[in-house]
Structure formats: C-alpha cells, structure tokens
C-alpha cells in the first residue's frame, strides 16, 4: 500500500506537482514552466529531475494529467466518453509504457452535436466532485476556458472558449498589440468591456471597435488591455446566457478567478470560487486506491 503519491498537472506551457499523503495532506509542491513545449519530448528525464528537486523517492507512483497525455505529449491516451463518471477515472488510468509506476489520466470528449474535448480539467473536476460538487455549471478559466455542466458527477455538457489564447495573440501582434502593451489593470475599463460584450456584436467587429475608441479619443490607450479582457471574458458569459443563468462554480488561479467572479456578478450569476490546488489534492485521494 503506497503512502505517498506524486500528482502532476502537466500542461502545454506550465507544470504543477504535488506530493500527497494518504490522508490528503500536501507534503510538498512545485510549479515551473516545464510544460510540454519546454521539455522537447524528453518527459522521462524531466520527471526524474522533478523527483530529485522535490526529493520524491523512486518507488512513489506518479499520476499525470493534462497535455502530457495528448498526441504531442509523453504518450497519447484516448479520450473517454462523457458517459463515464468522473469517479471512474481512477480505474481508467493509462500506464506509461516502459515506466512502471507512472500513469496518465485520460481526458474527455463530448459529442452532443458539437464536438469538444478537455485534458487536465477532468482531474480538477474529480476533486470538485470529491468535495461535494455533483451538479451545476463549473467554469475553469485559462488558455482554453472550459464551461462544464455536471449532472450527478458526470460531464453532461462541455463548452470551450479560446479566451486566454485569443488575448495572448492579440497582445503579441496585430492592430491592438501596441495599445495592449501599454495598459495596466483598469477595473472600469474591464467593466466597460463586459458591458460592450452585452451588445452581442460579432466579436471581430467589437475588437476593431477597441482601436476605433482609442484613435477617436473615446478611450485612453492605457485602458485597451483591460477593455479587451472584459470583452473576451464577457463574450463567454453572453454565450452562456440562457443555459447557465444560475450560480456557477469557478476553479482557477486567484487572478483569473477574480476576473471571472467579477464578470459573473456583472451578468447576475452568483459565483463560488474554489482553490485549484485544493481540488487537485482532493482528486489525488481517489487515485490511491487504484494503484
């Protein structure tokens, strides 16, 4: 019977690791930028380095979630159908070939007319279920923001928005990049962006409107960054209106959760915020029994 477990949320750009005991306590944690893109395919060496840094014994099993299980990750793991409950994840861990004691959590693919997928968020959702969240909308903001409707501990609906990726791309190049580079956090501009999203204009038209506001002196250039943030996040909430009008639960970093909580308030949707570290540790408790 294993007394410890190393859980790794291994994404495209970043990696978070937690050494947990059977009692659910976090014994050590580490976060870095050694995501899929940084390791250059050498996942085994990267994991060995992480073990050494965290002083994790070689016989401690490892459960990994996220893009590490994608086609461009360590080993591709097929998606599960959403008929599989979240509590069924531990029995469907995929062993990493040639590396005993290492396992990857499969993601989910939803096929309800539209097709959508997730990798990594399912583990956080499992932790949320373990903490009593069985039904309702859960929002997991990030590079690809996920809106997941849970029904009886199963993924009933899944909708992904490329909000974070779009924001990064707009800030990195193109018409709005210079304006967004000079901006700081501005609550009023963020709120104005949320309000603009309510107008339900086509997003490409609303984004050009940001430039128009600045060049016409209707908005200061320093407000553009926060305005774009509000506009993109607001677009998610506009899309959710009609099927997610009640309370939502948010699982994300403190900074992103604060933004989404503010947006939820703006759209009249009560929000509860959950710490991503706590839900991940709650998920690890499920995996002990399957190893």
C-alpha positions as CSV (number, residue, x, y, z in Angstrom):
1,X,0.0,0.0,0.0
2,X,1.5,3.3,-1.1
3,X,1.8,6.0,1.5
4,X,2.6,8.8,-0.9
5,X,1.6,9.8,-4.5
6,X,3.1,12.4,-6.8
7,X,0.4,14.1,-8.9
8,X,1.4,16.3,-11.8
9,X,-0.8,18.7,-13.8
10,X,1.4,18.8,-16.9
11,X,0.2,21.3,-19.4
12,X,1.4,22.8,-22.6
13,X,3.4,25.7,-21.0
14,X,3.4,25.0,-17.3
15,X,3.6,22.2,-14.8
16,X,2.4,21.9,-11.2
17,X,3.3,19.0,-9.0
18,X,2.0,17.8,-5.6
19,X,3.4,15.2,-3.3
20,X,0.4,13.9,-1.3
21,X,0.0,11.6,1.6
22,X,-2.9,9.1,2.0
23,X,-4.5,11.5,4.5
24,X,-4.8,14.1,1.7
25,X,-2.2,16.4,3.1
26,X,0.2,18.1,0.7
27,X,3.7,17.1,1.7
28,X,5.5,19.2,-1.0
29,X,4.6,21.2,-4.1
30,X,6.4,22.6,-7.0
31,X,5.5,24.8,-10.0
32,X,7.6,25.7,-13.1
33,X,7.4,26.5,-16.8
34,X,8.5,23.0,-17.9
35,X,5.4,22.2,-19.8
36,X,5.1,20.1,-23.0
37,X,6.8,22.8,-25.2
38,X,9.8,23.2,-22.9
39,X,10.8,19.5,-22.3
40,X,11.3,18.8,-26.0
41,X,9.8,15.3,-25.8
42,X,12.2,14.2,-23.0
43,X,9.5,13.6,-20.4
44,X,11.3,10.8,-18.6
45,X,14.4,13.0,-17.9
46,X,12.2,15.9,-16.9
47,X,10.2,13.8,-14.5
48,X,13.5,12.4,-13.0
49,X,14.7,16.0,-12.5
50,X,11.4,16.9,-10.8
51,X,11.6,13.9,-8.5
52,X,15.1,15.0,-7.4
53,X,14.1,18.6,-6.9
54,X,11.1,17.6,-4.7
55,X,13.1,14.7,-3.0
56,X,10.5,12.1,-4.1
57,X,11.6,8.5,-3.7
58,X,11.7,6.5,-6.9
59,X,9.1,4.0,-5.7
60,X,6.4,6.7,-5.2
61,X,3.8,6.3,-8.0
62,X,3.1,9.2,-10.3
63,X,-0.3,10.2,-11.7
64,X,-0.1,12.8,-14.5
65,X,-2.9,14.8,-16.1
66,X,-3.1,17.4,-18.9
67,X,-1.4,17.6,-22.3
68,X,1.2,15.0,-21.2
69,X,-1.5,12.6,-22.5
70,X,-2.0,14.3,-25.8
71,X,-0.7,13.2,-29.3
72,X,2.2,15.6,-28.8
73,X,2.8,14.6,-25.1
74,X,4.6,11.7,-23.5
75,X,2.1,9.1,-24.6
76,X,-1.3,9.6,-26.2
77,X,-4.2,8.4,-24.1
78,X,-7.6,8.1,-25.8
79,X,-10.4,10.4,-24.6
80,X,-13.2,8.9,-22.5
81,X,-16.8,9.3,-23.5
82,X,-18.8,11.5,-21.2
83,X,-20.9,8.6,-20.1
84,X,-18.0,7.6,-17.8
85,X,-18.5,9.3,-14.5
86,X,-15.6,11.4,-13.1
87,X,-15.3,8.9,-10.2
88,X,-14.5,6.3,-12.9
89,X,-11.2,8.0,-13.8
90,X,-9.0,6.1,-11.3
91,X,-9.9,2.7,-12.9
92,X,-9.0,4.0,-16.3
93,X,-5.5,5.3,-15.7
94,X,-3.2,4.6,-18.6
95,X,0.2,3.1,-17.6
96,X,3.2,4.8,-19.3
97,X,4.9,2.2,-21.4
98,X,8.4,1.4,-20.1
99,X,8.0,3.4,-16.9
100,X,6.4,1.3,-14.1
101,X,4.6,3.3,-11.5
102,X,3.8,6.2,-13.9
103,X,0.2,6.7,-15.1
104,X,-1.7,9.3,-17.2
105,X,-5.3,10.4,-16.6
106,X,-7.4,10.3,-19.8
107,X,-9.4,13.4,-20.8
108,X,-13.0,13.5,-22.1
109,X,-14.5,14.0,-25.5
110,X,-18.1,15.3,-25.7
111,X,-20.1,14.5,-28.8
112,X,-23.6,16.1,-28.4
113,X,-23.8,17.6,-31.9
114,X,-20.8,19.8,-31.5
115,X,-17.5,18.0,-30.5
116,X,-15.4,19.3,-27.6
117,X,-12.5,17.9,-25.6
118,X,-10.6,18.5,-22.4
119,X,-7.4,17.2,-20.8
120,X,-6.4,18.1,-17.3
121,X,-9.6,19.8,-16.2
122,X,-11.2,16.4,-15.6
123,X,-8.9,15.8,-12.7
124,X,-9.8,19.1,-11.1
125,X,-13.5,18.3,-11.7
126,X,-13.0,14.9,-10.0
127,X,-11.6,16.8,-7.0
128,X,-14.6,19.1,-7.0
129,X,-16.9,16.1,-7.0
130,X,-15.0,14.7,-4.1
131,X,-15.7,17.9,-2.3
132,X,-19.4,17.6,-2.8
133,X,-19.9,19.4,-6.1
134,X,-22.1,17.0,-8.1
135,X,-24.4,19.2,-10.2
136,X,-24.3,22.6,-11.9
137,X,-22.0,24.7,-14.1
138,X,-18.3,24.7,-13.4
139,X,-16.1,27.3,-15.1
140,X,-12.3,26.6,-15.4
141,X,-10.7,29.7,-16.9
142,X,-7.4,29.6,-18.7
143,X,-5.8,29.5,-22.1
144,X,-8.8,27.5,-23.2
145,X,-11.6,28.3,-20.8
146,X,-14.0,25.4,-20.1
147,X,-17.6,25.6,-19.1
148,X,-18.7,22.2,-17.8
149,X,-22.2,21.2,-16.7
150,X,-22.1,18.4,-14.1
151,X,-25.1,16.2,-13.6
152,X,-24.8,13.5,-10.9
153,X,-21.0,13.6,-11.0
154,X,-20.9,13.2,-14.8
155,X,-19.8,15.6,-17.5
156,X,-23.2,16.4,-19.1
157,X,-22.1,19.4,-21.2
158,X,-18.7,20.8,-22.2
159,X,-18.1,24.1,-24.0
160,X,-14.6,25.5,-24.6
161,X,-13.7,29.1,-25.4
162,X,-10.2,30.1,-26.7
163,X,-10.3,33.2,-24.5
164,X,-6.8,33.2,-23.0
165,X,-5.2,32.2,-26.3
166,X,-7.0,35.0,-28.2
167,X,-6.0,37.5,-25.5
168,X,-2.3,36.4,-25.8
169,X,-2.4,36.5,-29.6
170,X,-4.0,40.0,-29.7
171,X,-1.4,41.3,-27.2
172,X,1.5,39.7,-29.1
173,X,0.8,41.0,-32.6
174,X,-1.6,42.8,-34.9
175,X,-3.6,46.0,-34.7
176,X,-4.2,46.0,-31.0
177,X,-0.8,44.8,-29.8
178,X,0.7,48.3,-29.3
179,X,-2.3,49.5,-27.4
180,X,-2.5,46.5,-25.1
181,X,1.3,46.7,-24.4
182,X,0.9,50.0,-22.6
183,X,-2.1,49.1,-20.5
184,X,-2.3,48.2,-16.8
185,X,-5.2,46.7,-14.9
186,X,-8.1,49.1,-15.0
187,X,-11.3,47.9,-13.3
188,X,-13.5,50.5,-15.0
189,X,-12.2,49.5,-18.5
190,X,-12.7,45.8,-17.7
191,X,-16.3,46.6,-16.7
192,X,-16.8,48.6,-19.9
193,X,-15.5,45.6,-21.9
194,X,-18.0,43.4,-20.2
195,X,-20.8,45.9,-21.0
196,X,-19.7,46.0,-24.6
197,X,-19.9,42.2,-24.8
198,X,-23.6,42.5,-23.8
199,X,-24.3,44.3,-27.1
200,X,-23.7,40.9,-28.8
201,X,-21.9,42.4,-31.8
202,X,-19.8,40.0,-33.8
203,X,-16.5,39.6,-31.8
204,X,-14.3,40.7,-34.7
205,X,-16.3,43.9,-35.1
206,X,-16.2,44.5,-31.3
207,X,-12.5,44.0,-31.2
208,X,-11.9,46.5,-34.0
209,X,-14.1,48.9,-32.0
210,X,-11.3,48.9,-29.4
211,X,-9.0,50.6,-31.8
212,X,-11.7,52.9,-33.0
213,X,-12.3,54.1,-29.4
214,X,-8.7,54.9,-28.9
215,X,-8.0,56.7,-32.2
216,X,-11.2,58.7,-31.8
217,X,-10.1,59.7,-28.3
218,X,-13.2,57.9,-26.8
219,X,-10.9,55.7,-24.7
220,X,-7.4,56.1,-23.4
221,X,-4.9,53.7,-24.9
222,X,-3.9,52.6,-21.4
223,X,-7.4,51.2,-20.9
224,X,-7.3,49.0,-24.1
225,X,-5.8,45.9,-22.4
226,X,-8.4,45.7,-19.6
227,X,-11.2,46.5,-22.1
228,X,-10.2,43.6,-24.4
229,X,-10.0,41.3,-21.4
230,X,-13.5,42.3,-20.4
231,X,-14.8,41.9,-23.9
232,X,-13.4,38.4,-24.4
233,X,-14.5,37.1,-21.0
234,X,-17.8,38.8,-21.4
235,X,-18.3,37.0,-24.7
236,X,-18.2,33.7,-22.7
237,X,-20.9,34.9,-20.4
238,X,-23.1,36.2,-23.2
239,X,-22.8,32.8,-24.9
240,X,-23.7,31.1,-21.6
241,X,-26.9,33.2,-21.1
242,X,-30.0,31.1,-21.5
243,X,-28.4,27.8,-20.4
244,X,-26.3,28.9,-17.4
245,X,-28.3,31.6,-15.8
246,X,-27.9,30.4,-12.2
247,X,-25.0,30.0,-9.9
248,X,-21.6,28.9,-11.2
249,X,-18.5,27.4,-9.6
250,X,-15.1,28.7,-10.6
251,X,-11.8,26.8,-10.4
252,X,-8.8,28.8,-11.4
253,X,-5.8,30.8,-10.4
254,X,-6.6,33.7,-8.0
255,X,-6.1,36.4,-10.7
256,X,-8.3,34.7,-13.3
257,X,-10.9,33.6,-10.7
258,X,-11.2,37.2,-9.6
259,X,-11.9,38.4,-13.2
260,X,-14.5,35.7,-13.8
261,X,-16.1,36.3,-10.4
262,X,-16.4,40.0,-11.3
263,X,-17.9,39.0,-14.7
264,X,-20.3,36.6,-13.1
265,X,-21.5,39.4,-10.8
266,X,-21.9,41.7,-13.8
267,X,-24.1,39.2,-15.5
268,X,-26.2,38.4,-12.4
269,X,-24.7,34.9,-11.8
270,X,-23.7,34.1,-8.2
271,X,-20.3,32.5,-8.2
272,X,-18.3,30.3,-5.8
273,X,-14.6,30.2,-6.2
274,X,-12.6,27.0,-5.5
275,X,-8.8,26.9,-5.0
276,X,-7.3,24.8,-7.8
277,X,-4.6,23.3,-5.5
278,X,-7.2,22.1,-3.1
279,X,-9.4,20.4,-5.7
280,X,-6.4,18.8,-7.3
281,X,-5.3,17.3,-4.0
282,X,-8.9,16.1,-3.4
283,X,-8.6,14.3,-6.7
284,X,-5.4,12.6,-5.8
285,X,-7.2,10.9,-2.9
286,X,-9.2,8.9,-5.4
287,X,-6.1,7.6,-7.2
288,X,-4.5,6.0,-4.1
289,X,-6.9,3.1,-4.1
290,X,-6.3,2.2,-7.8
291,X,-2.5,2.0,-7.7
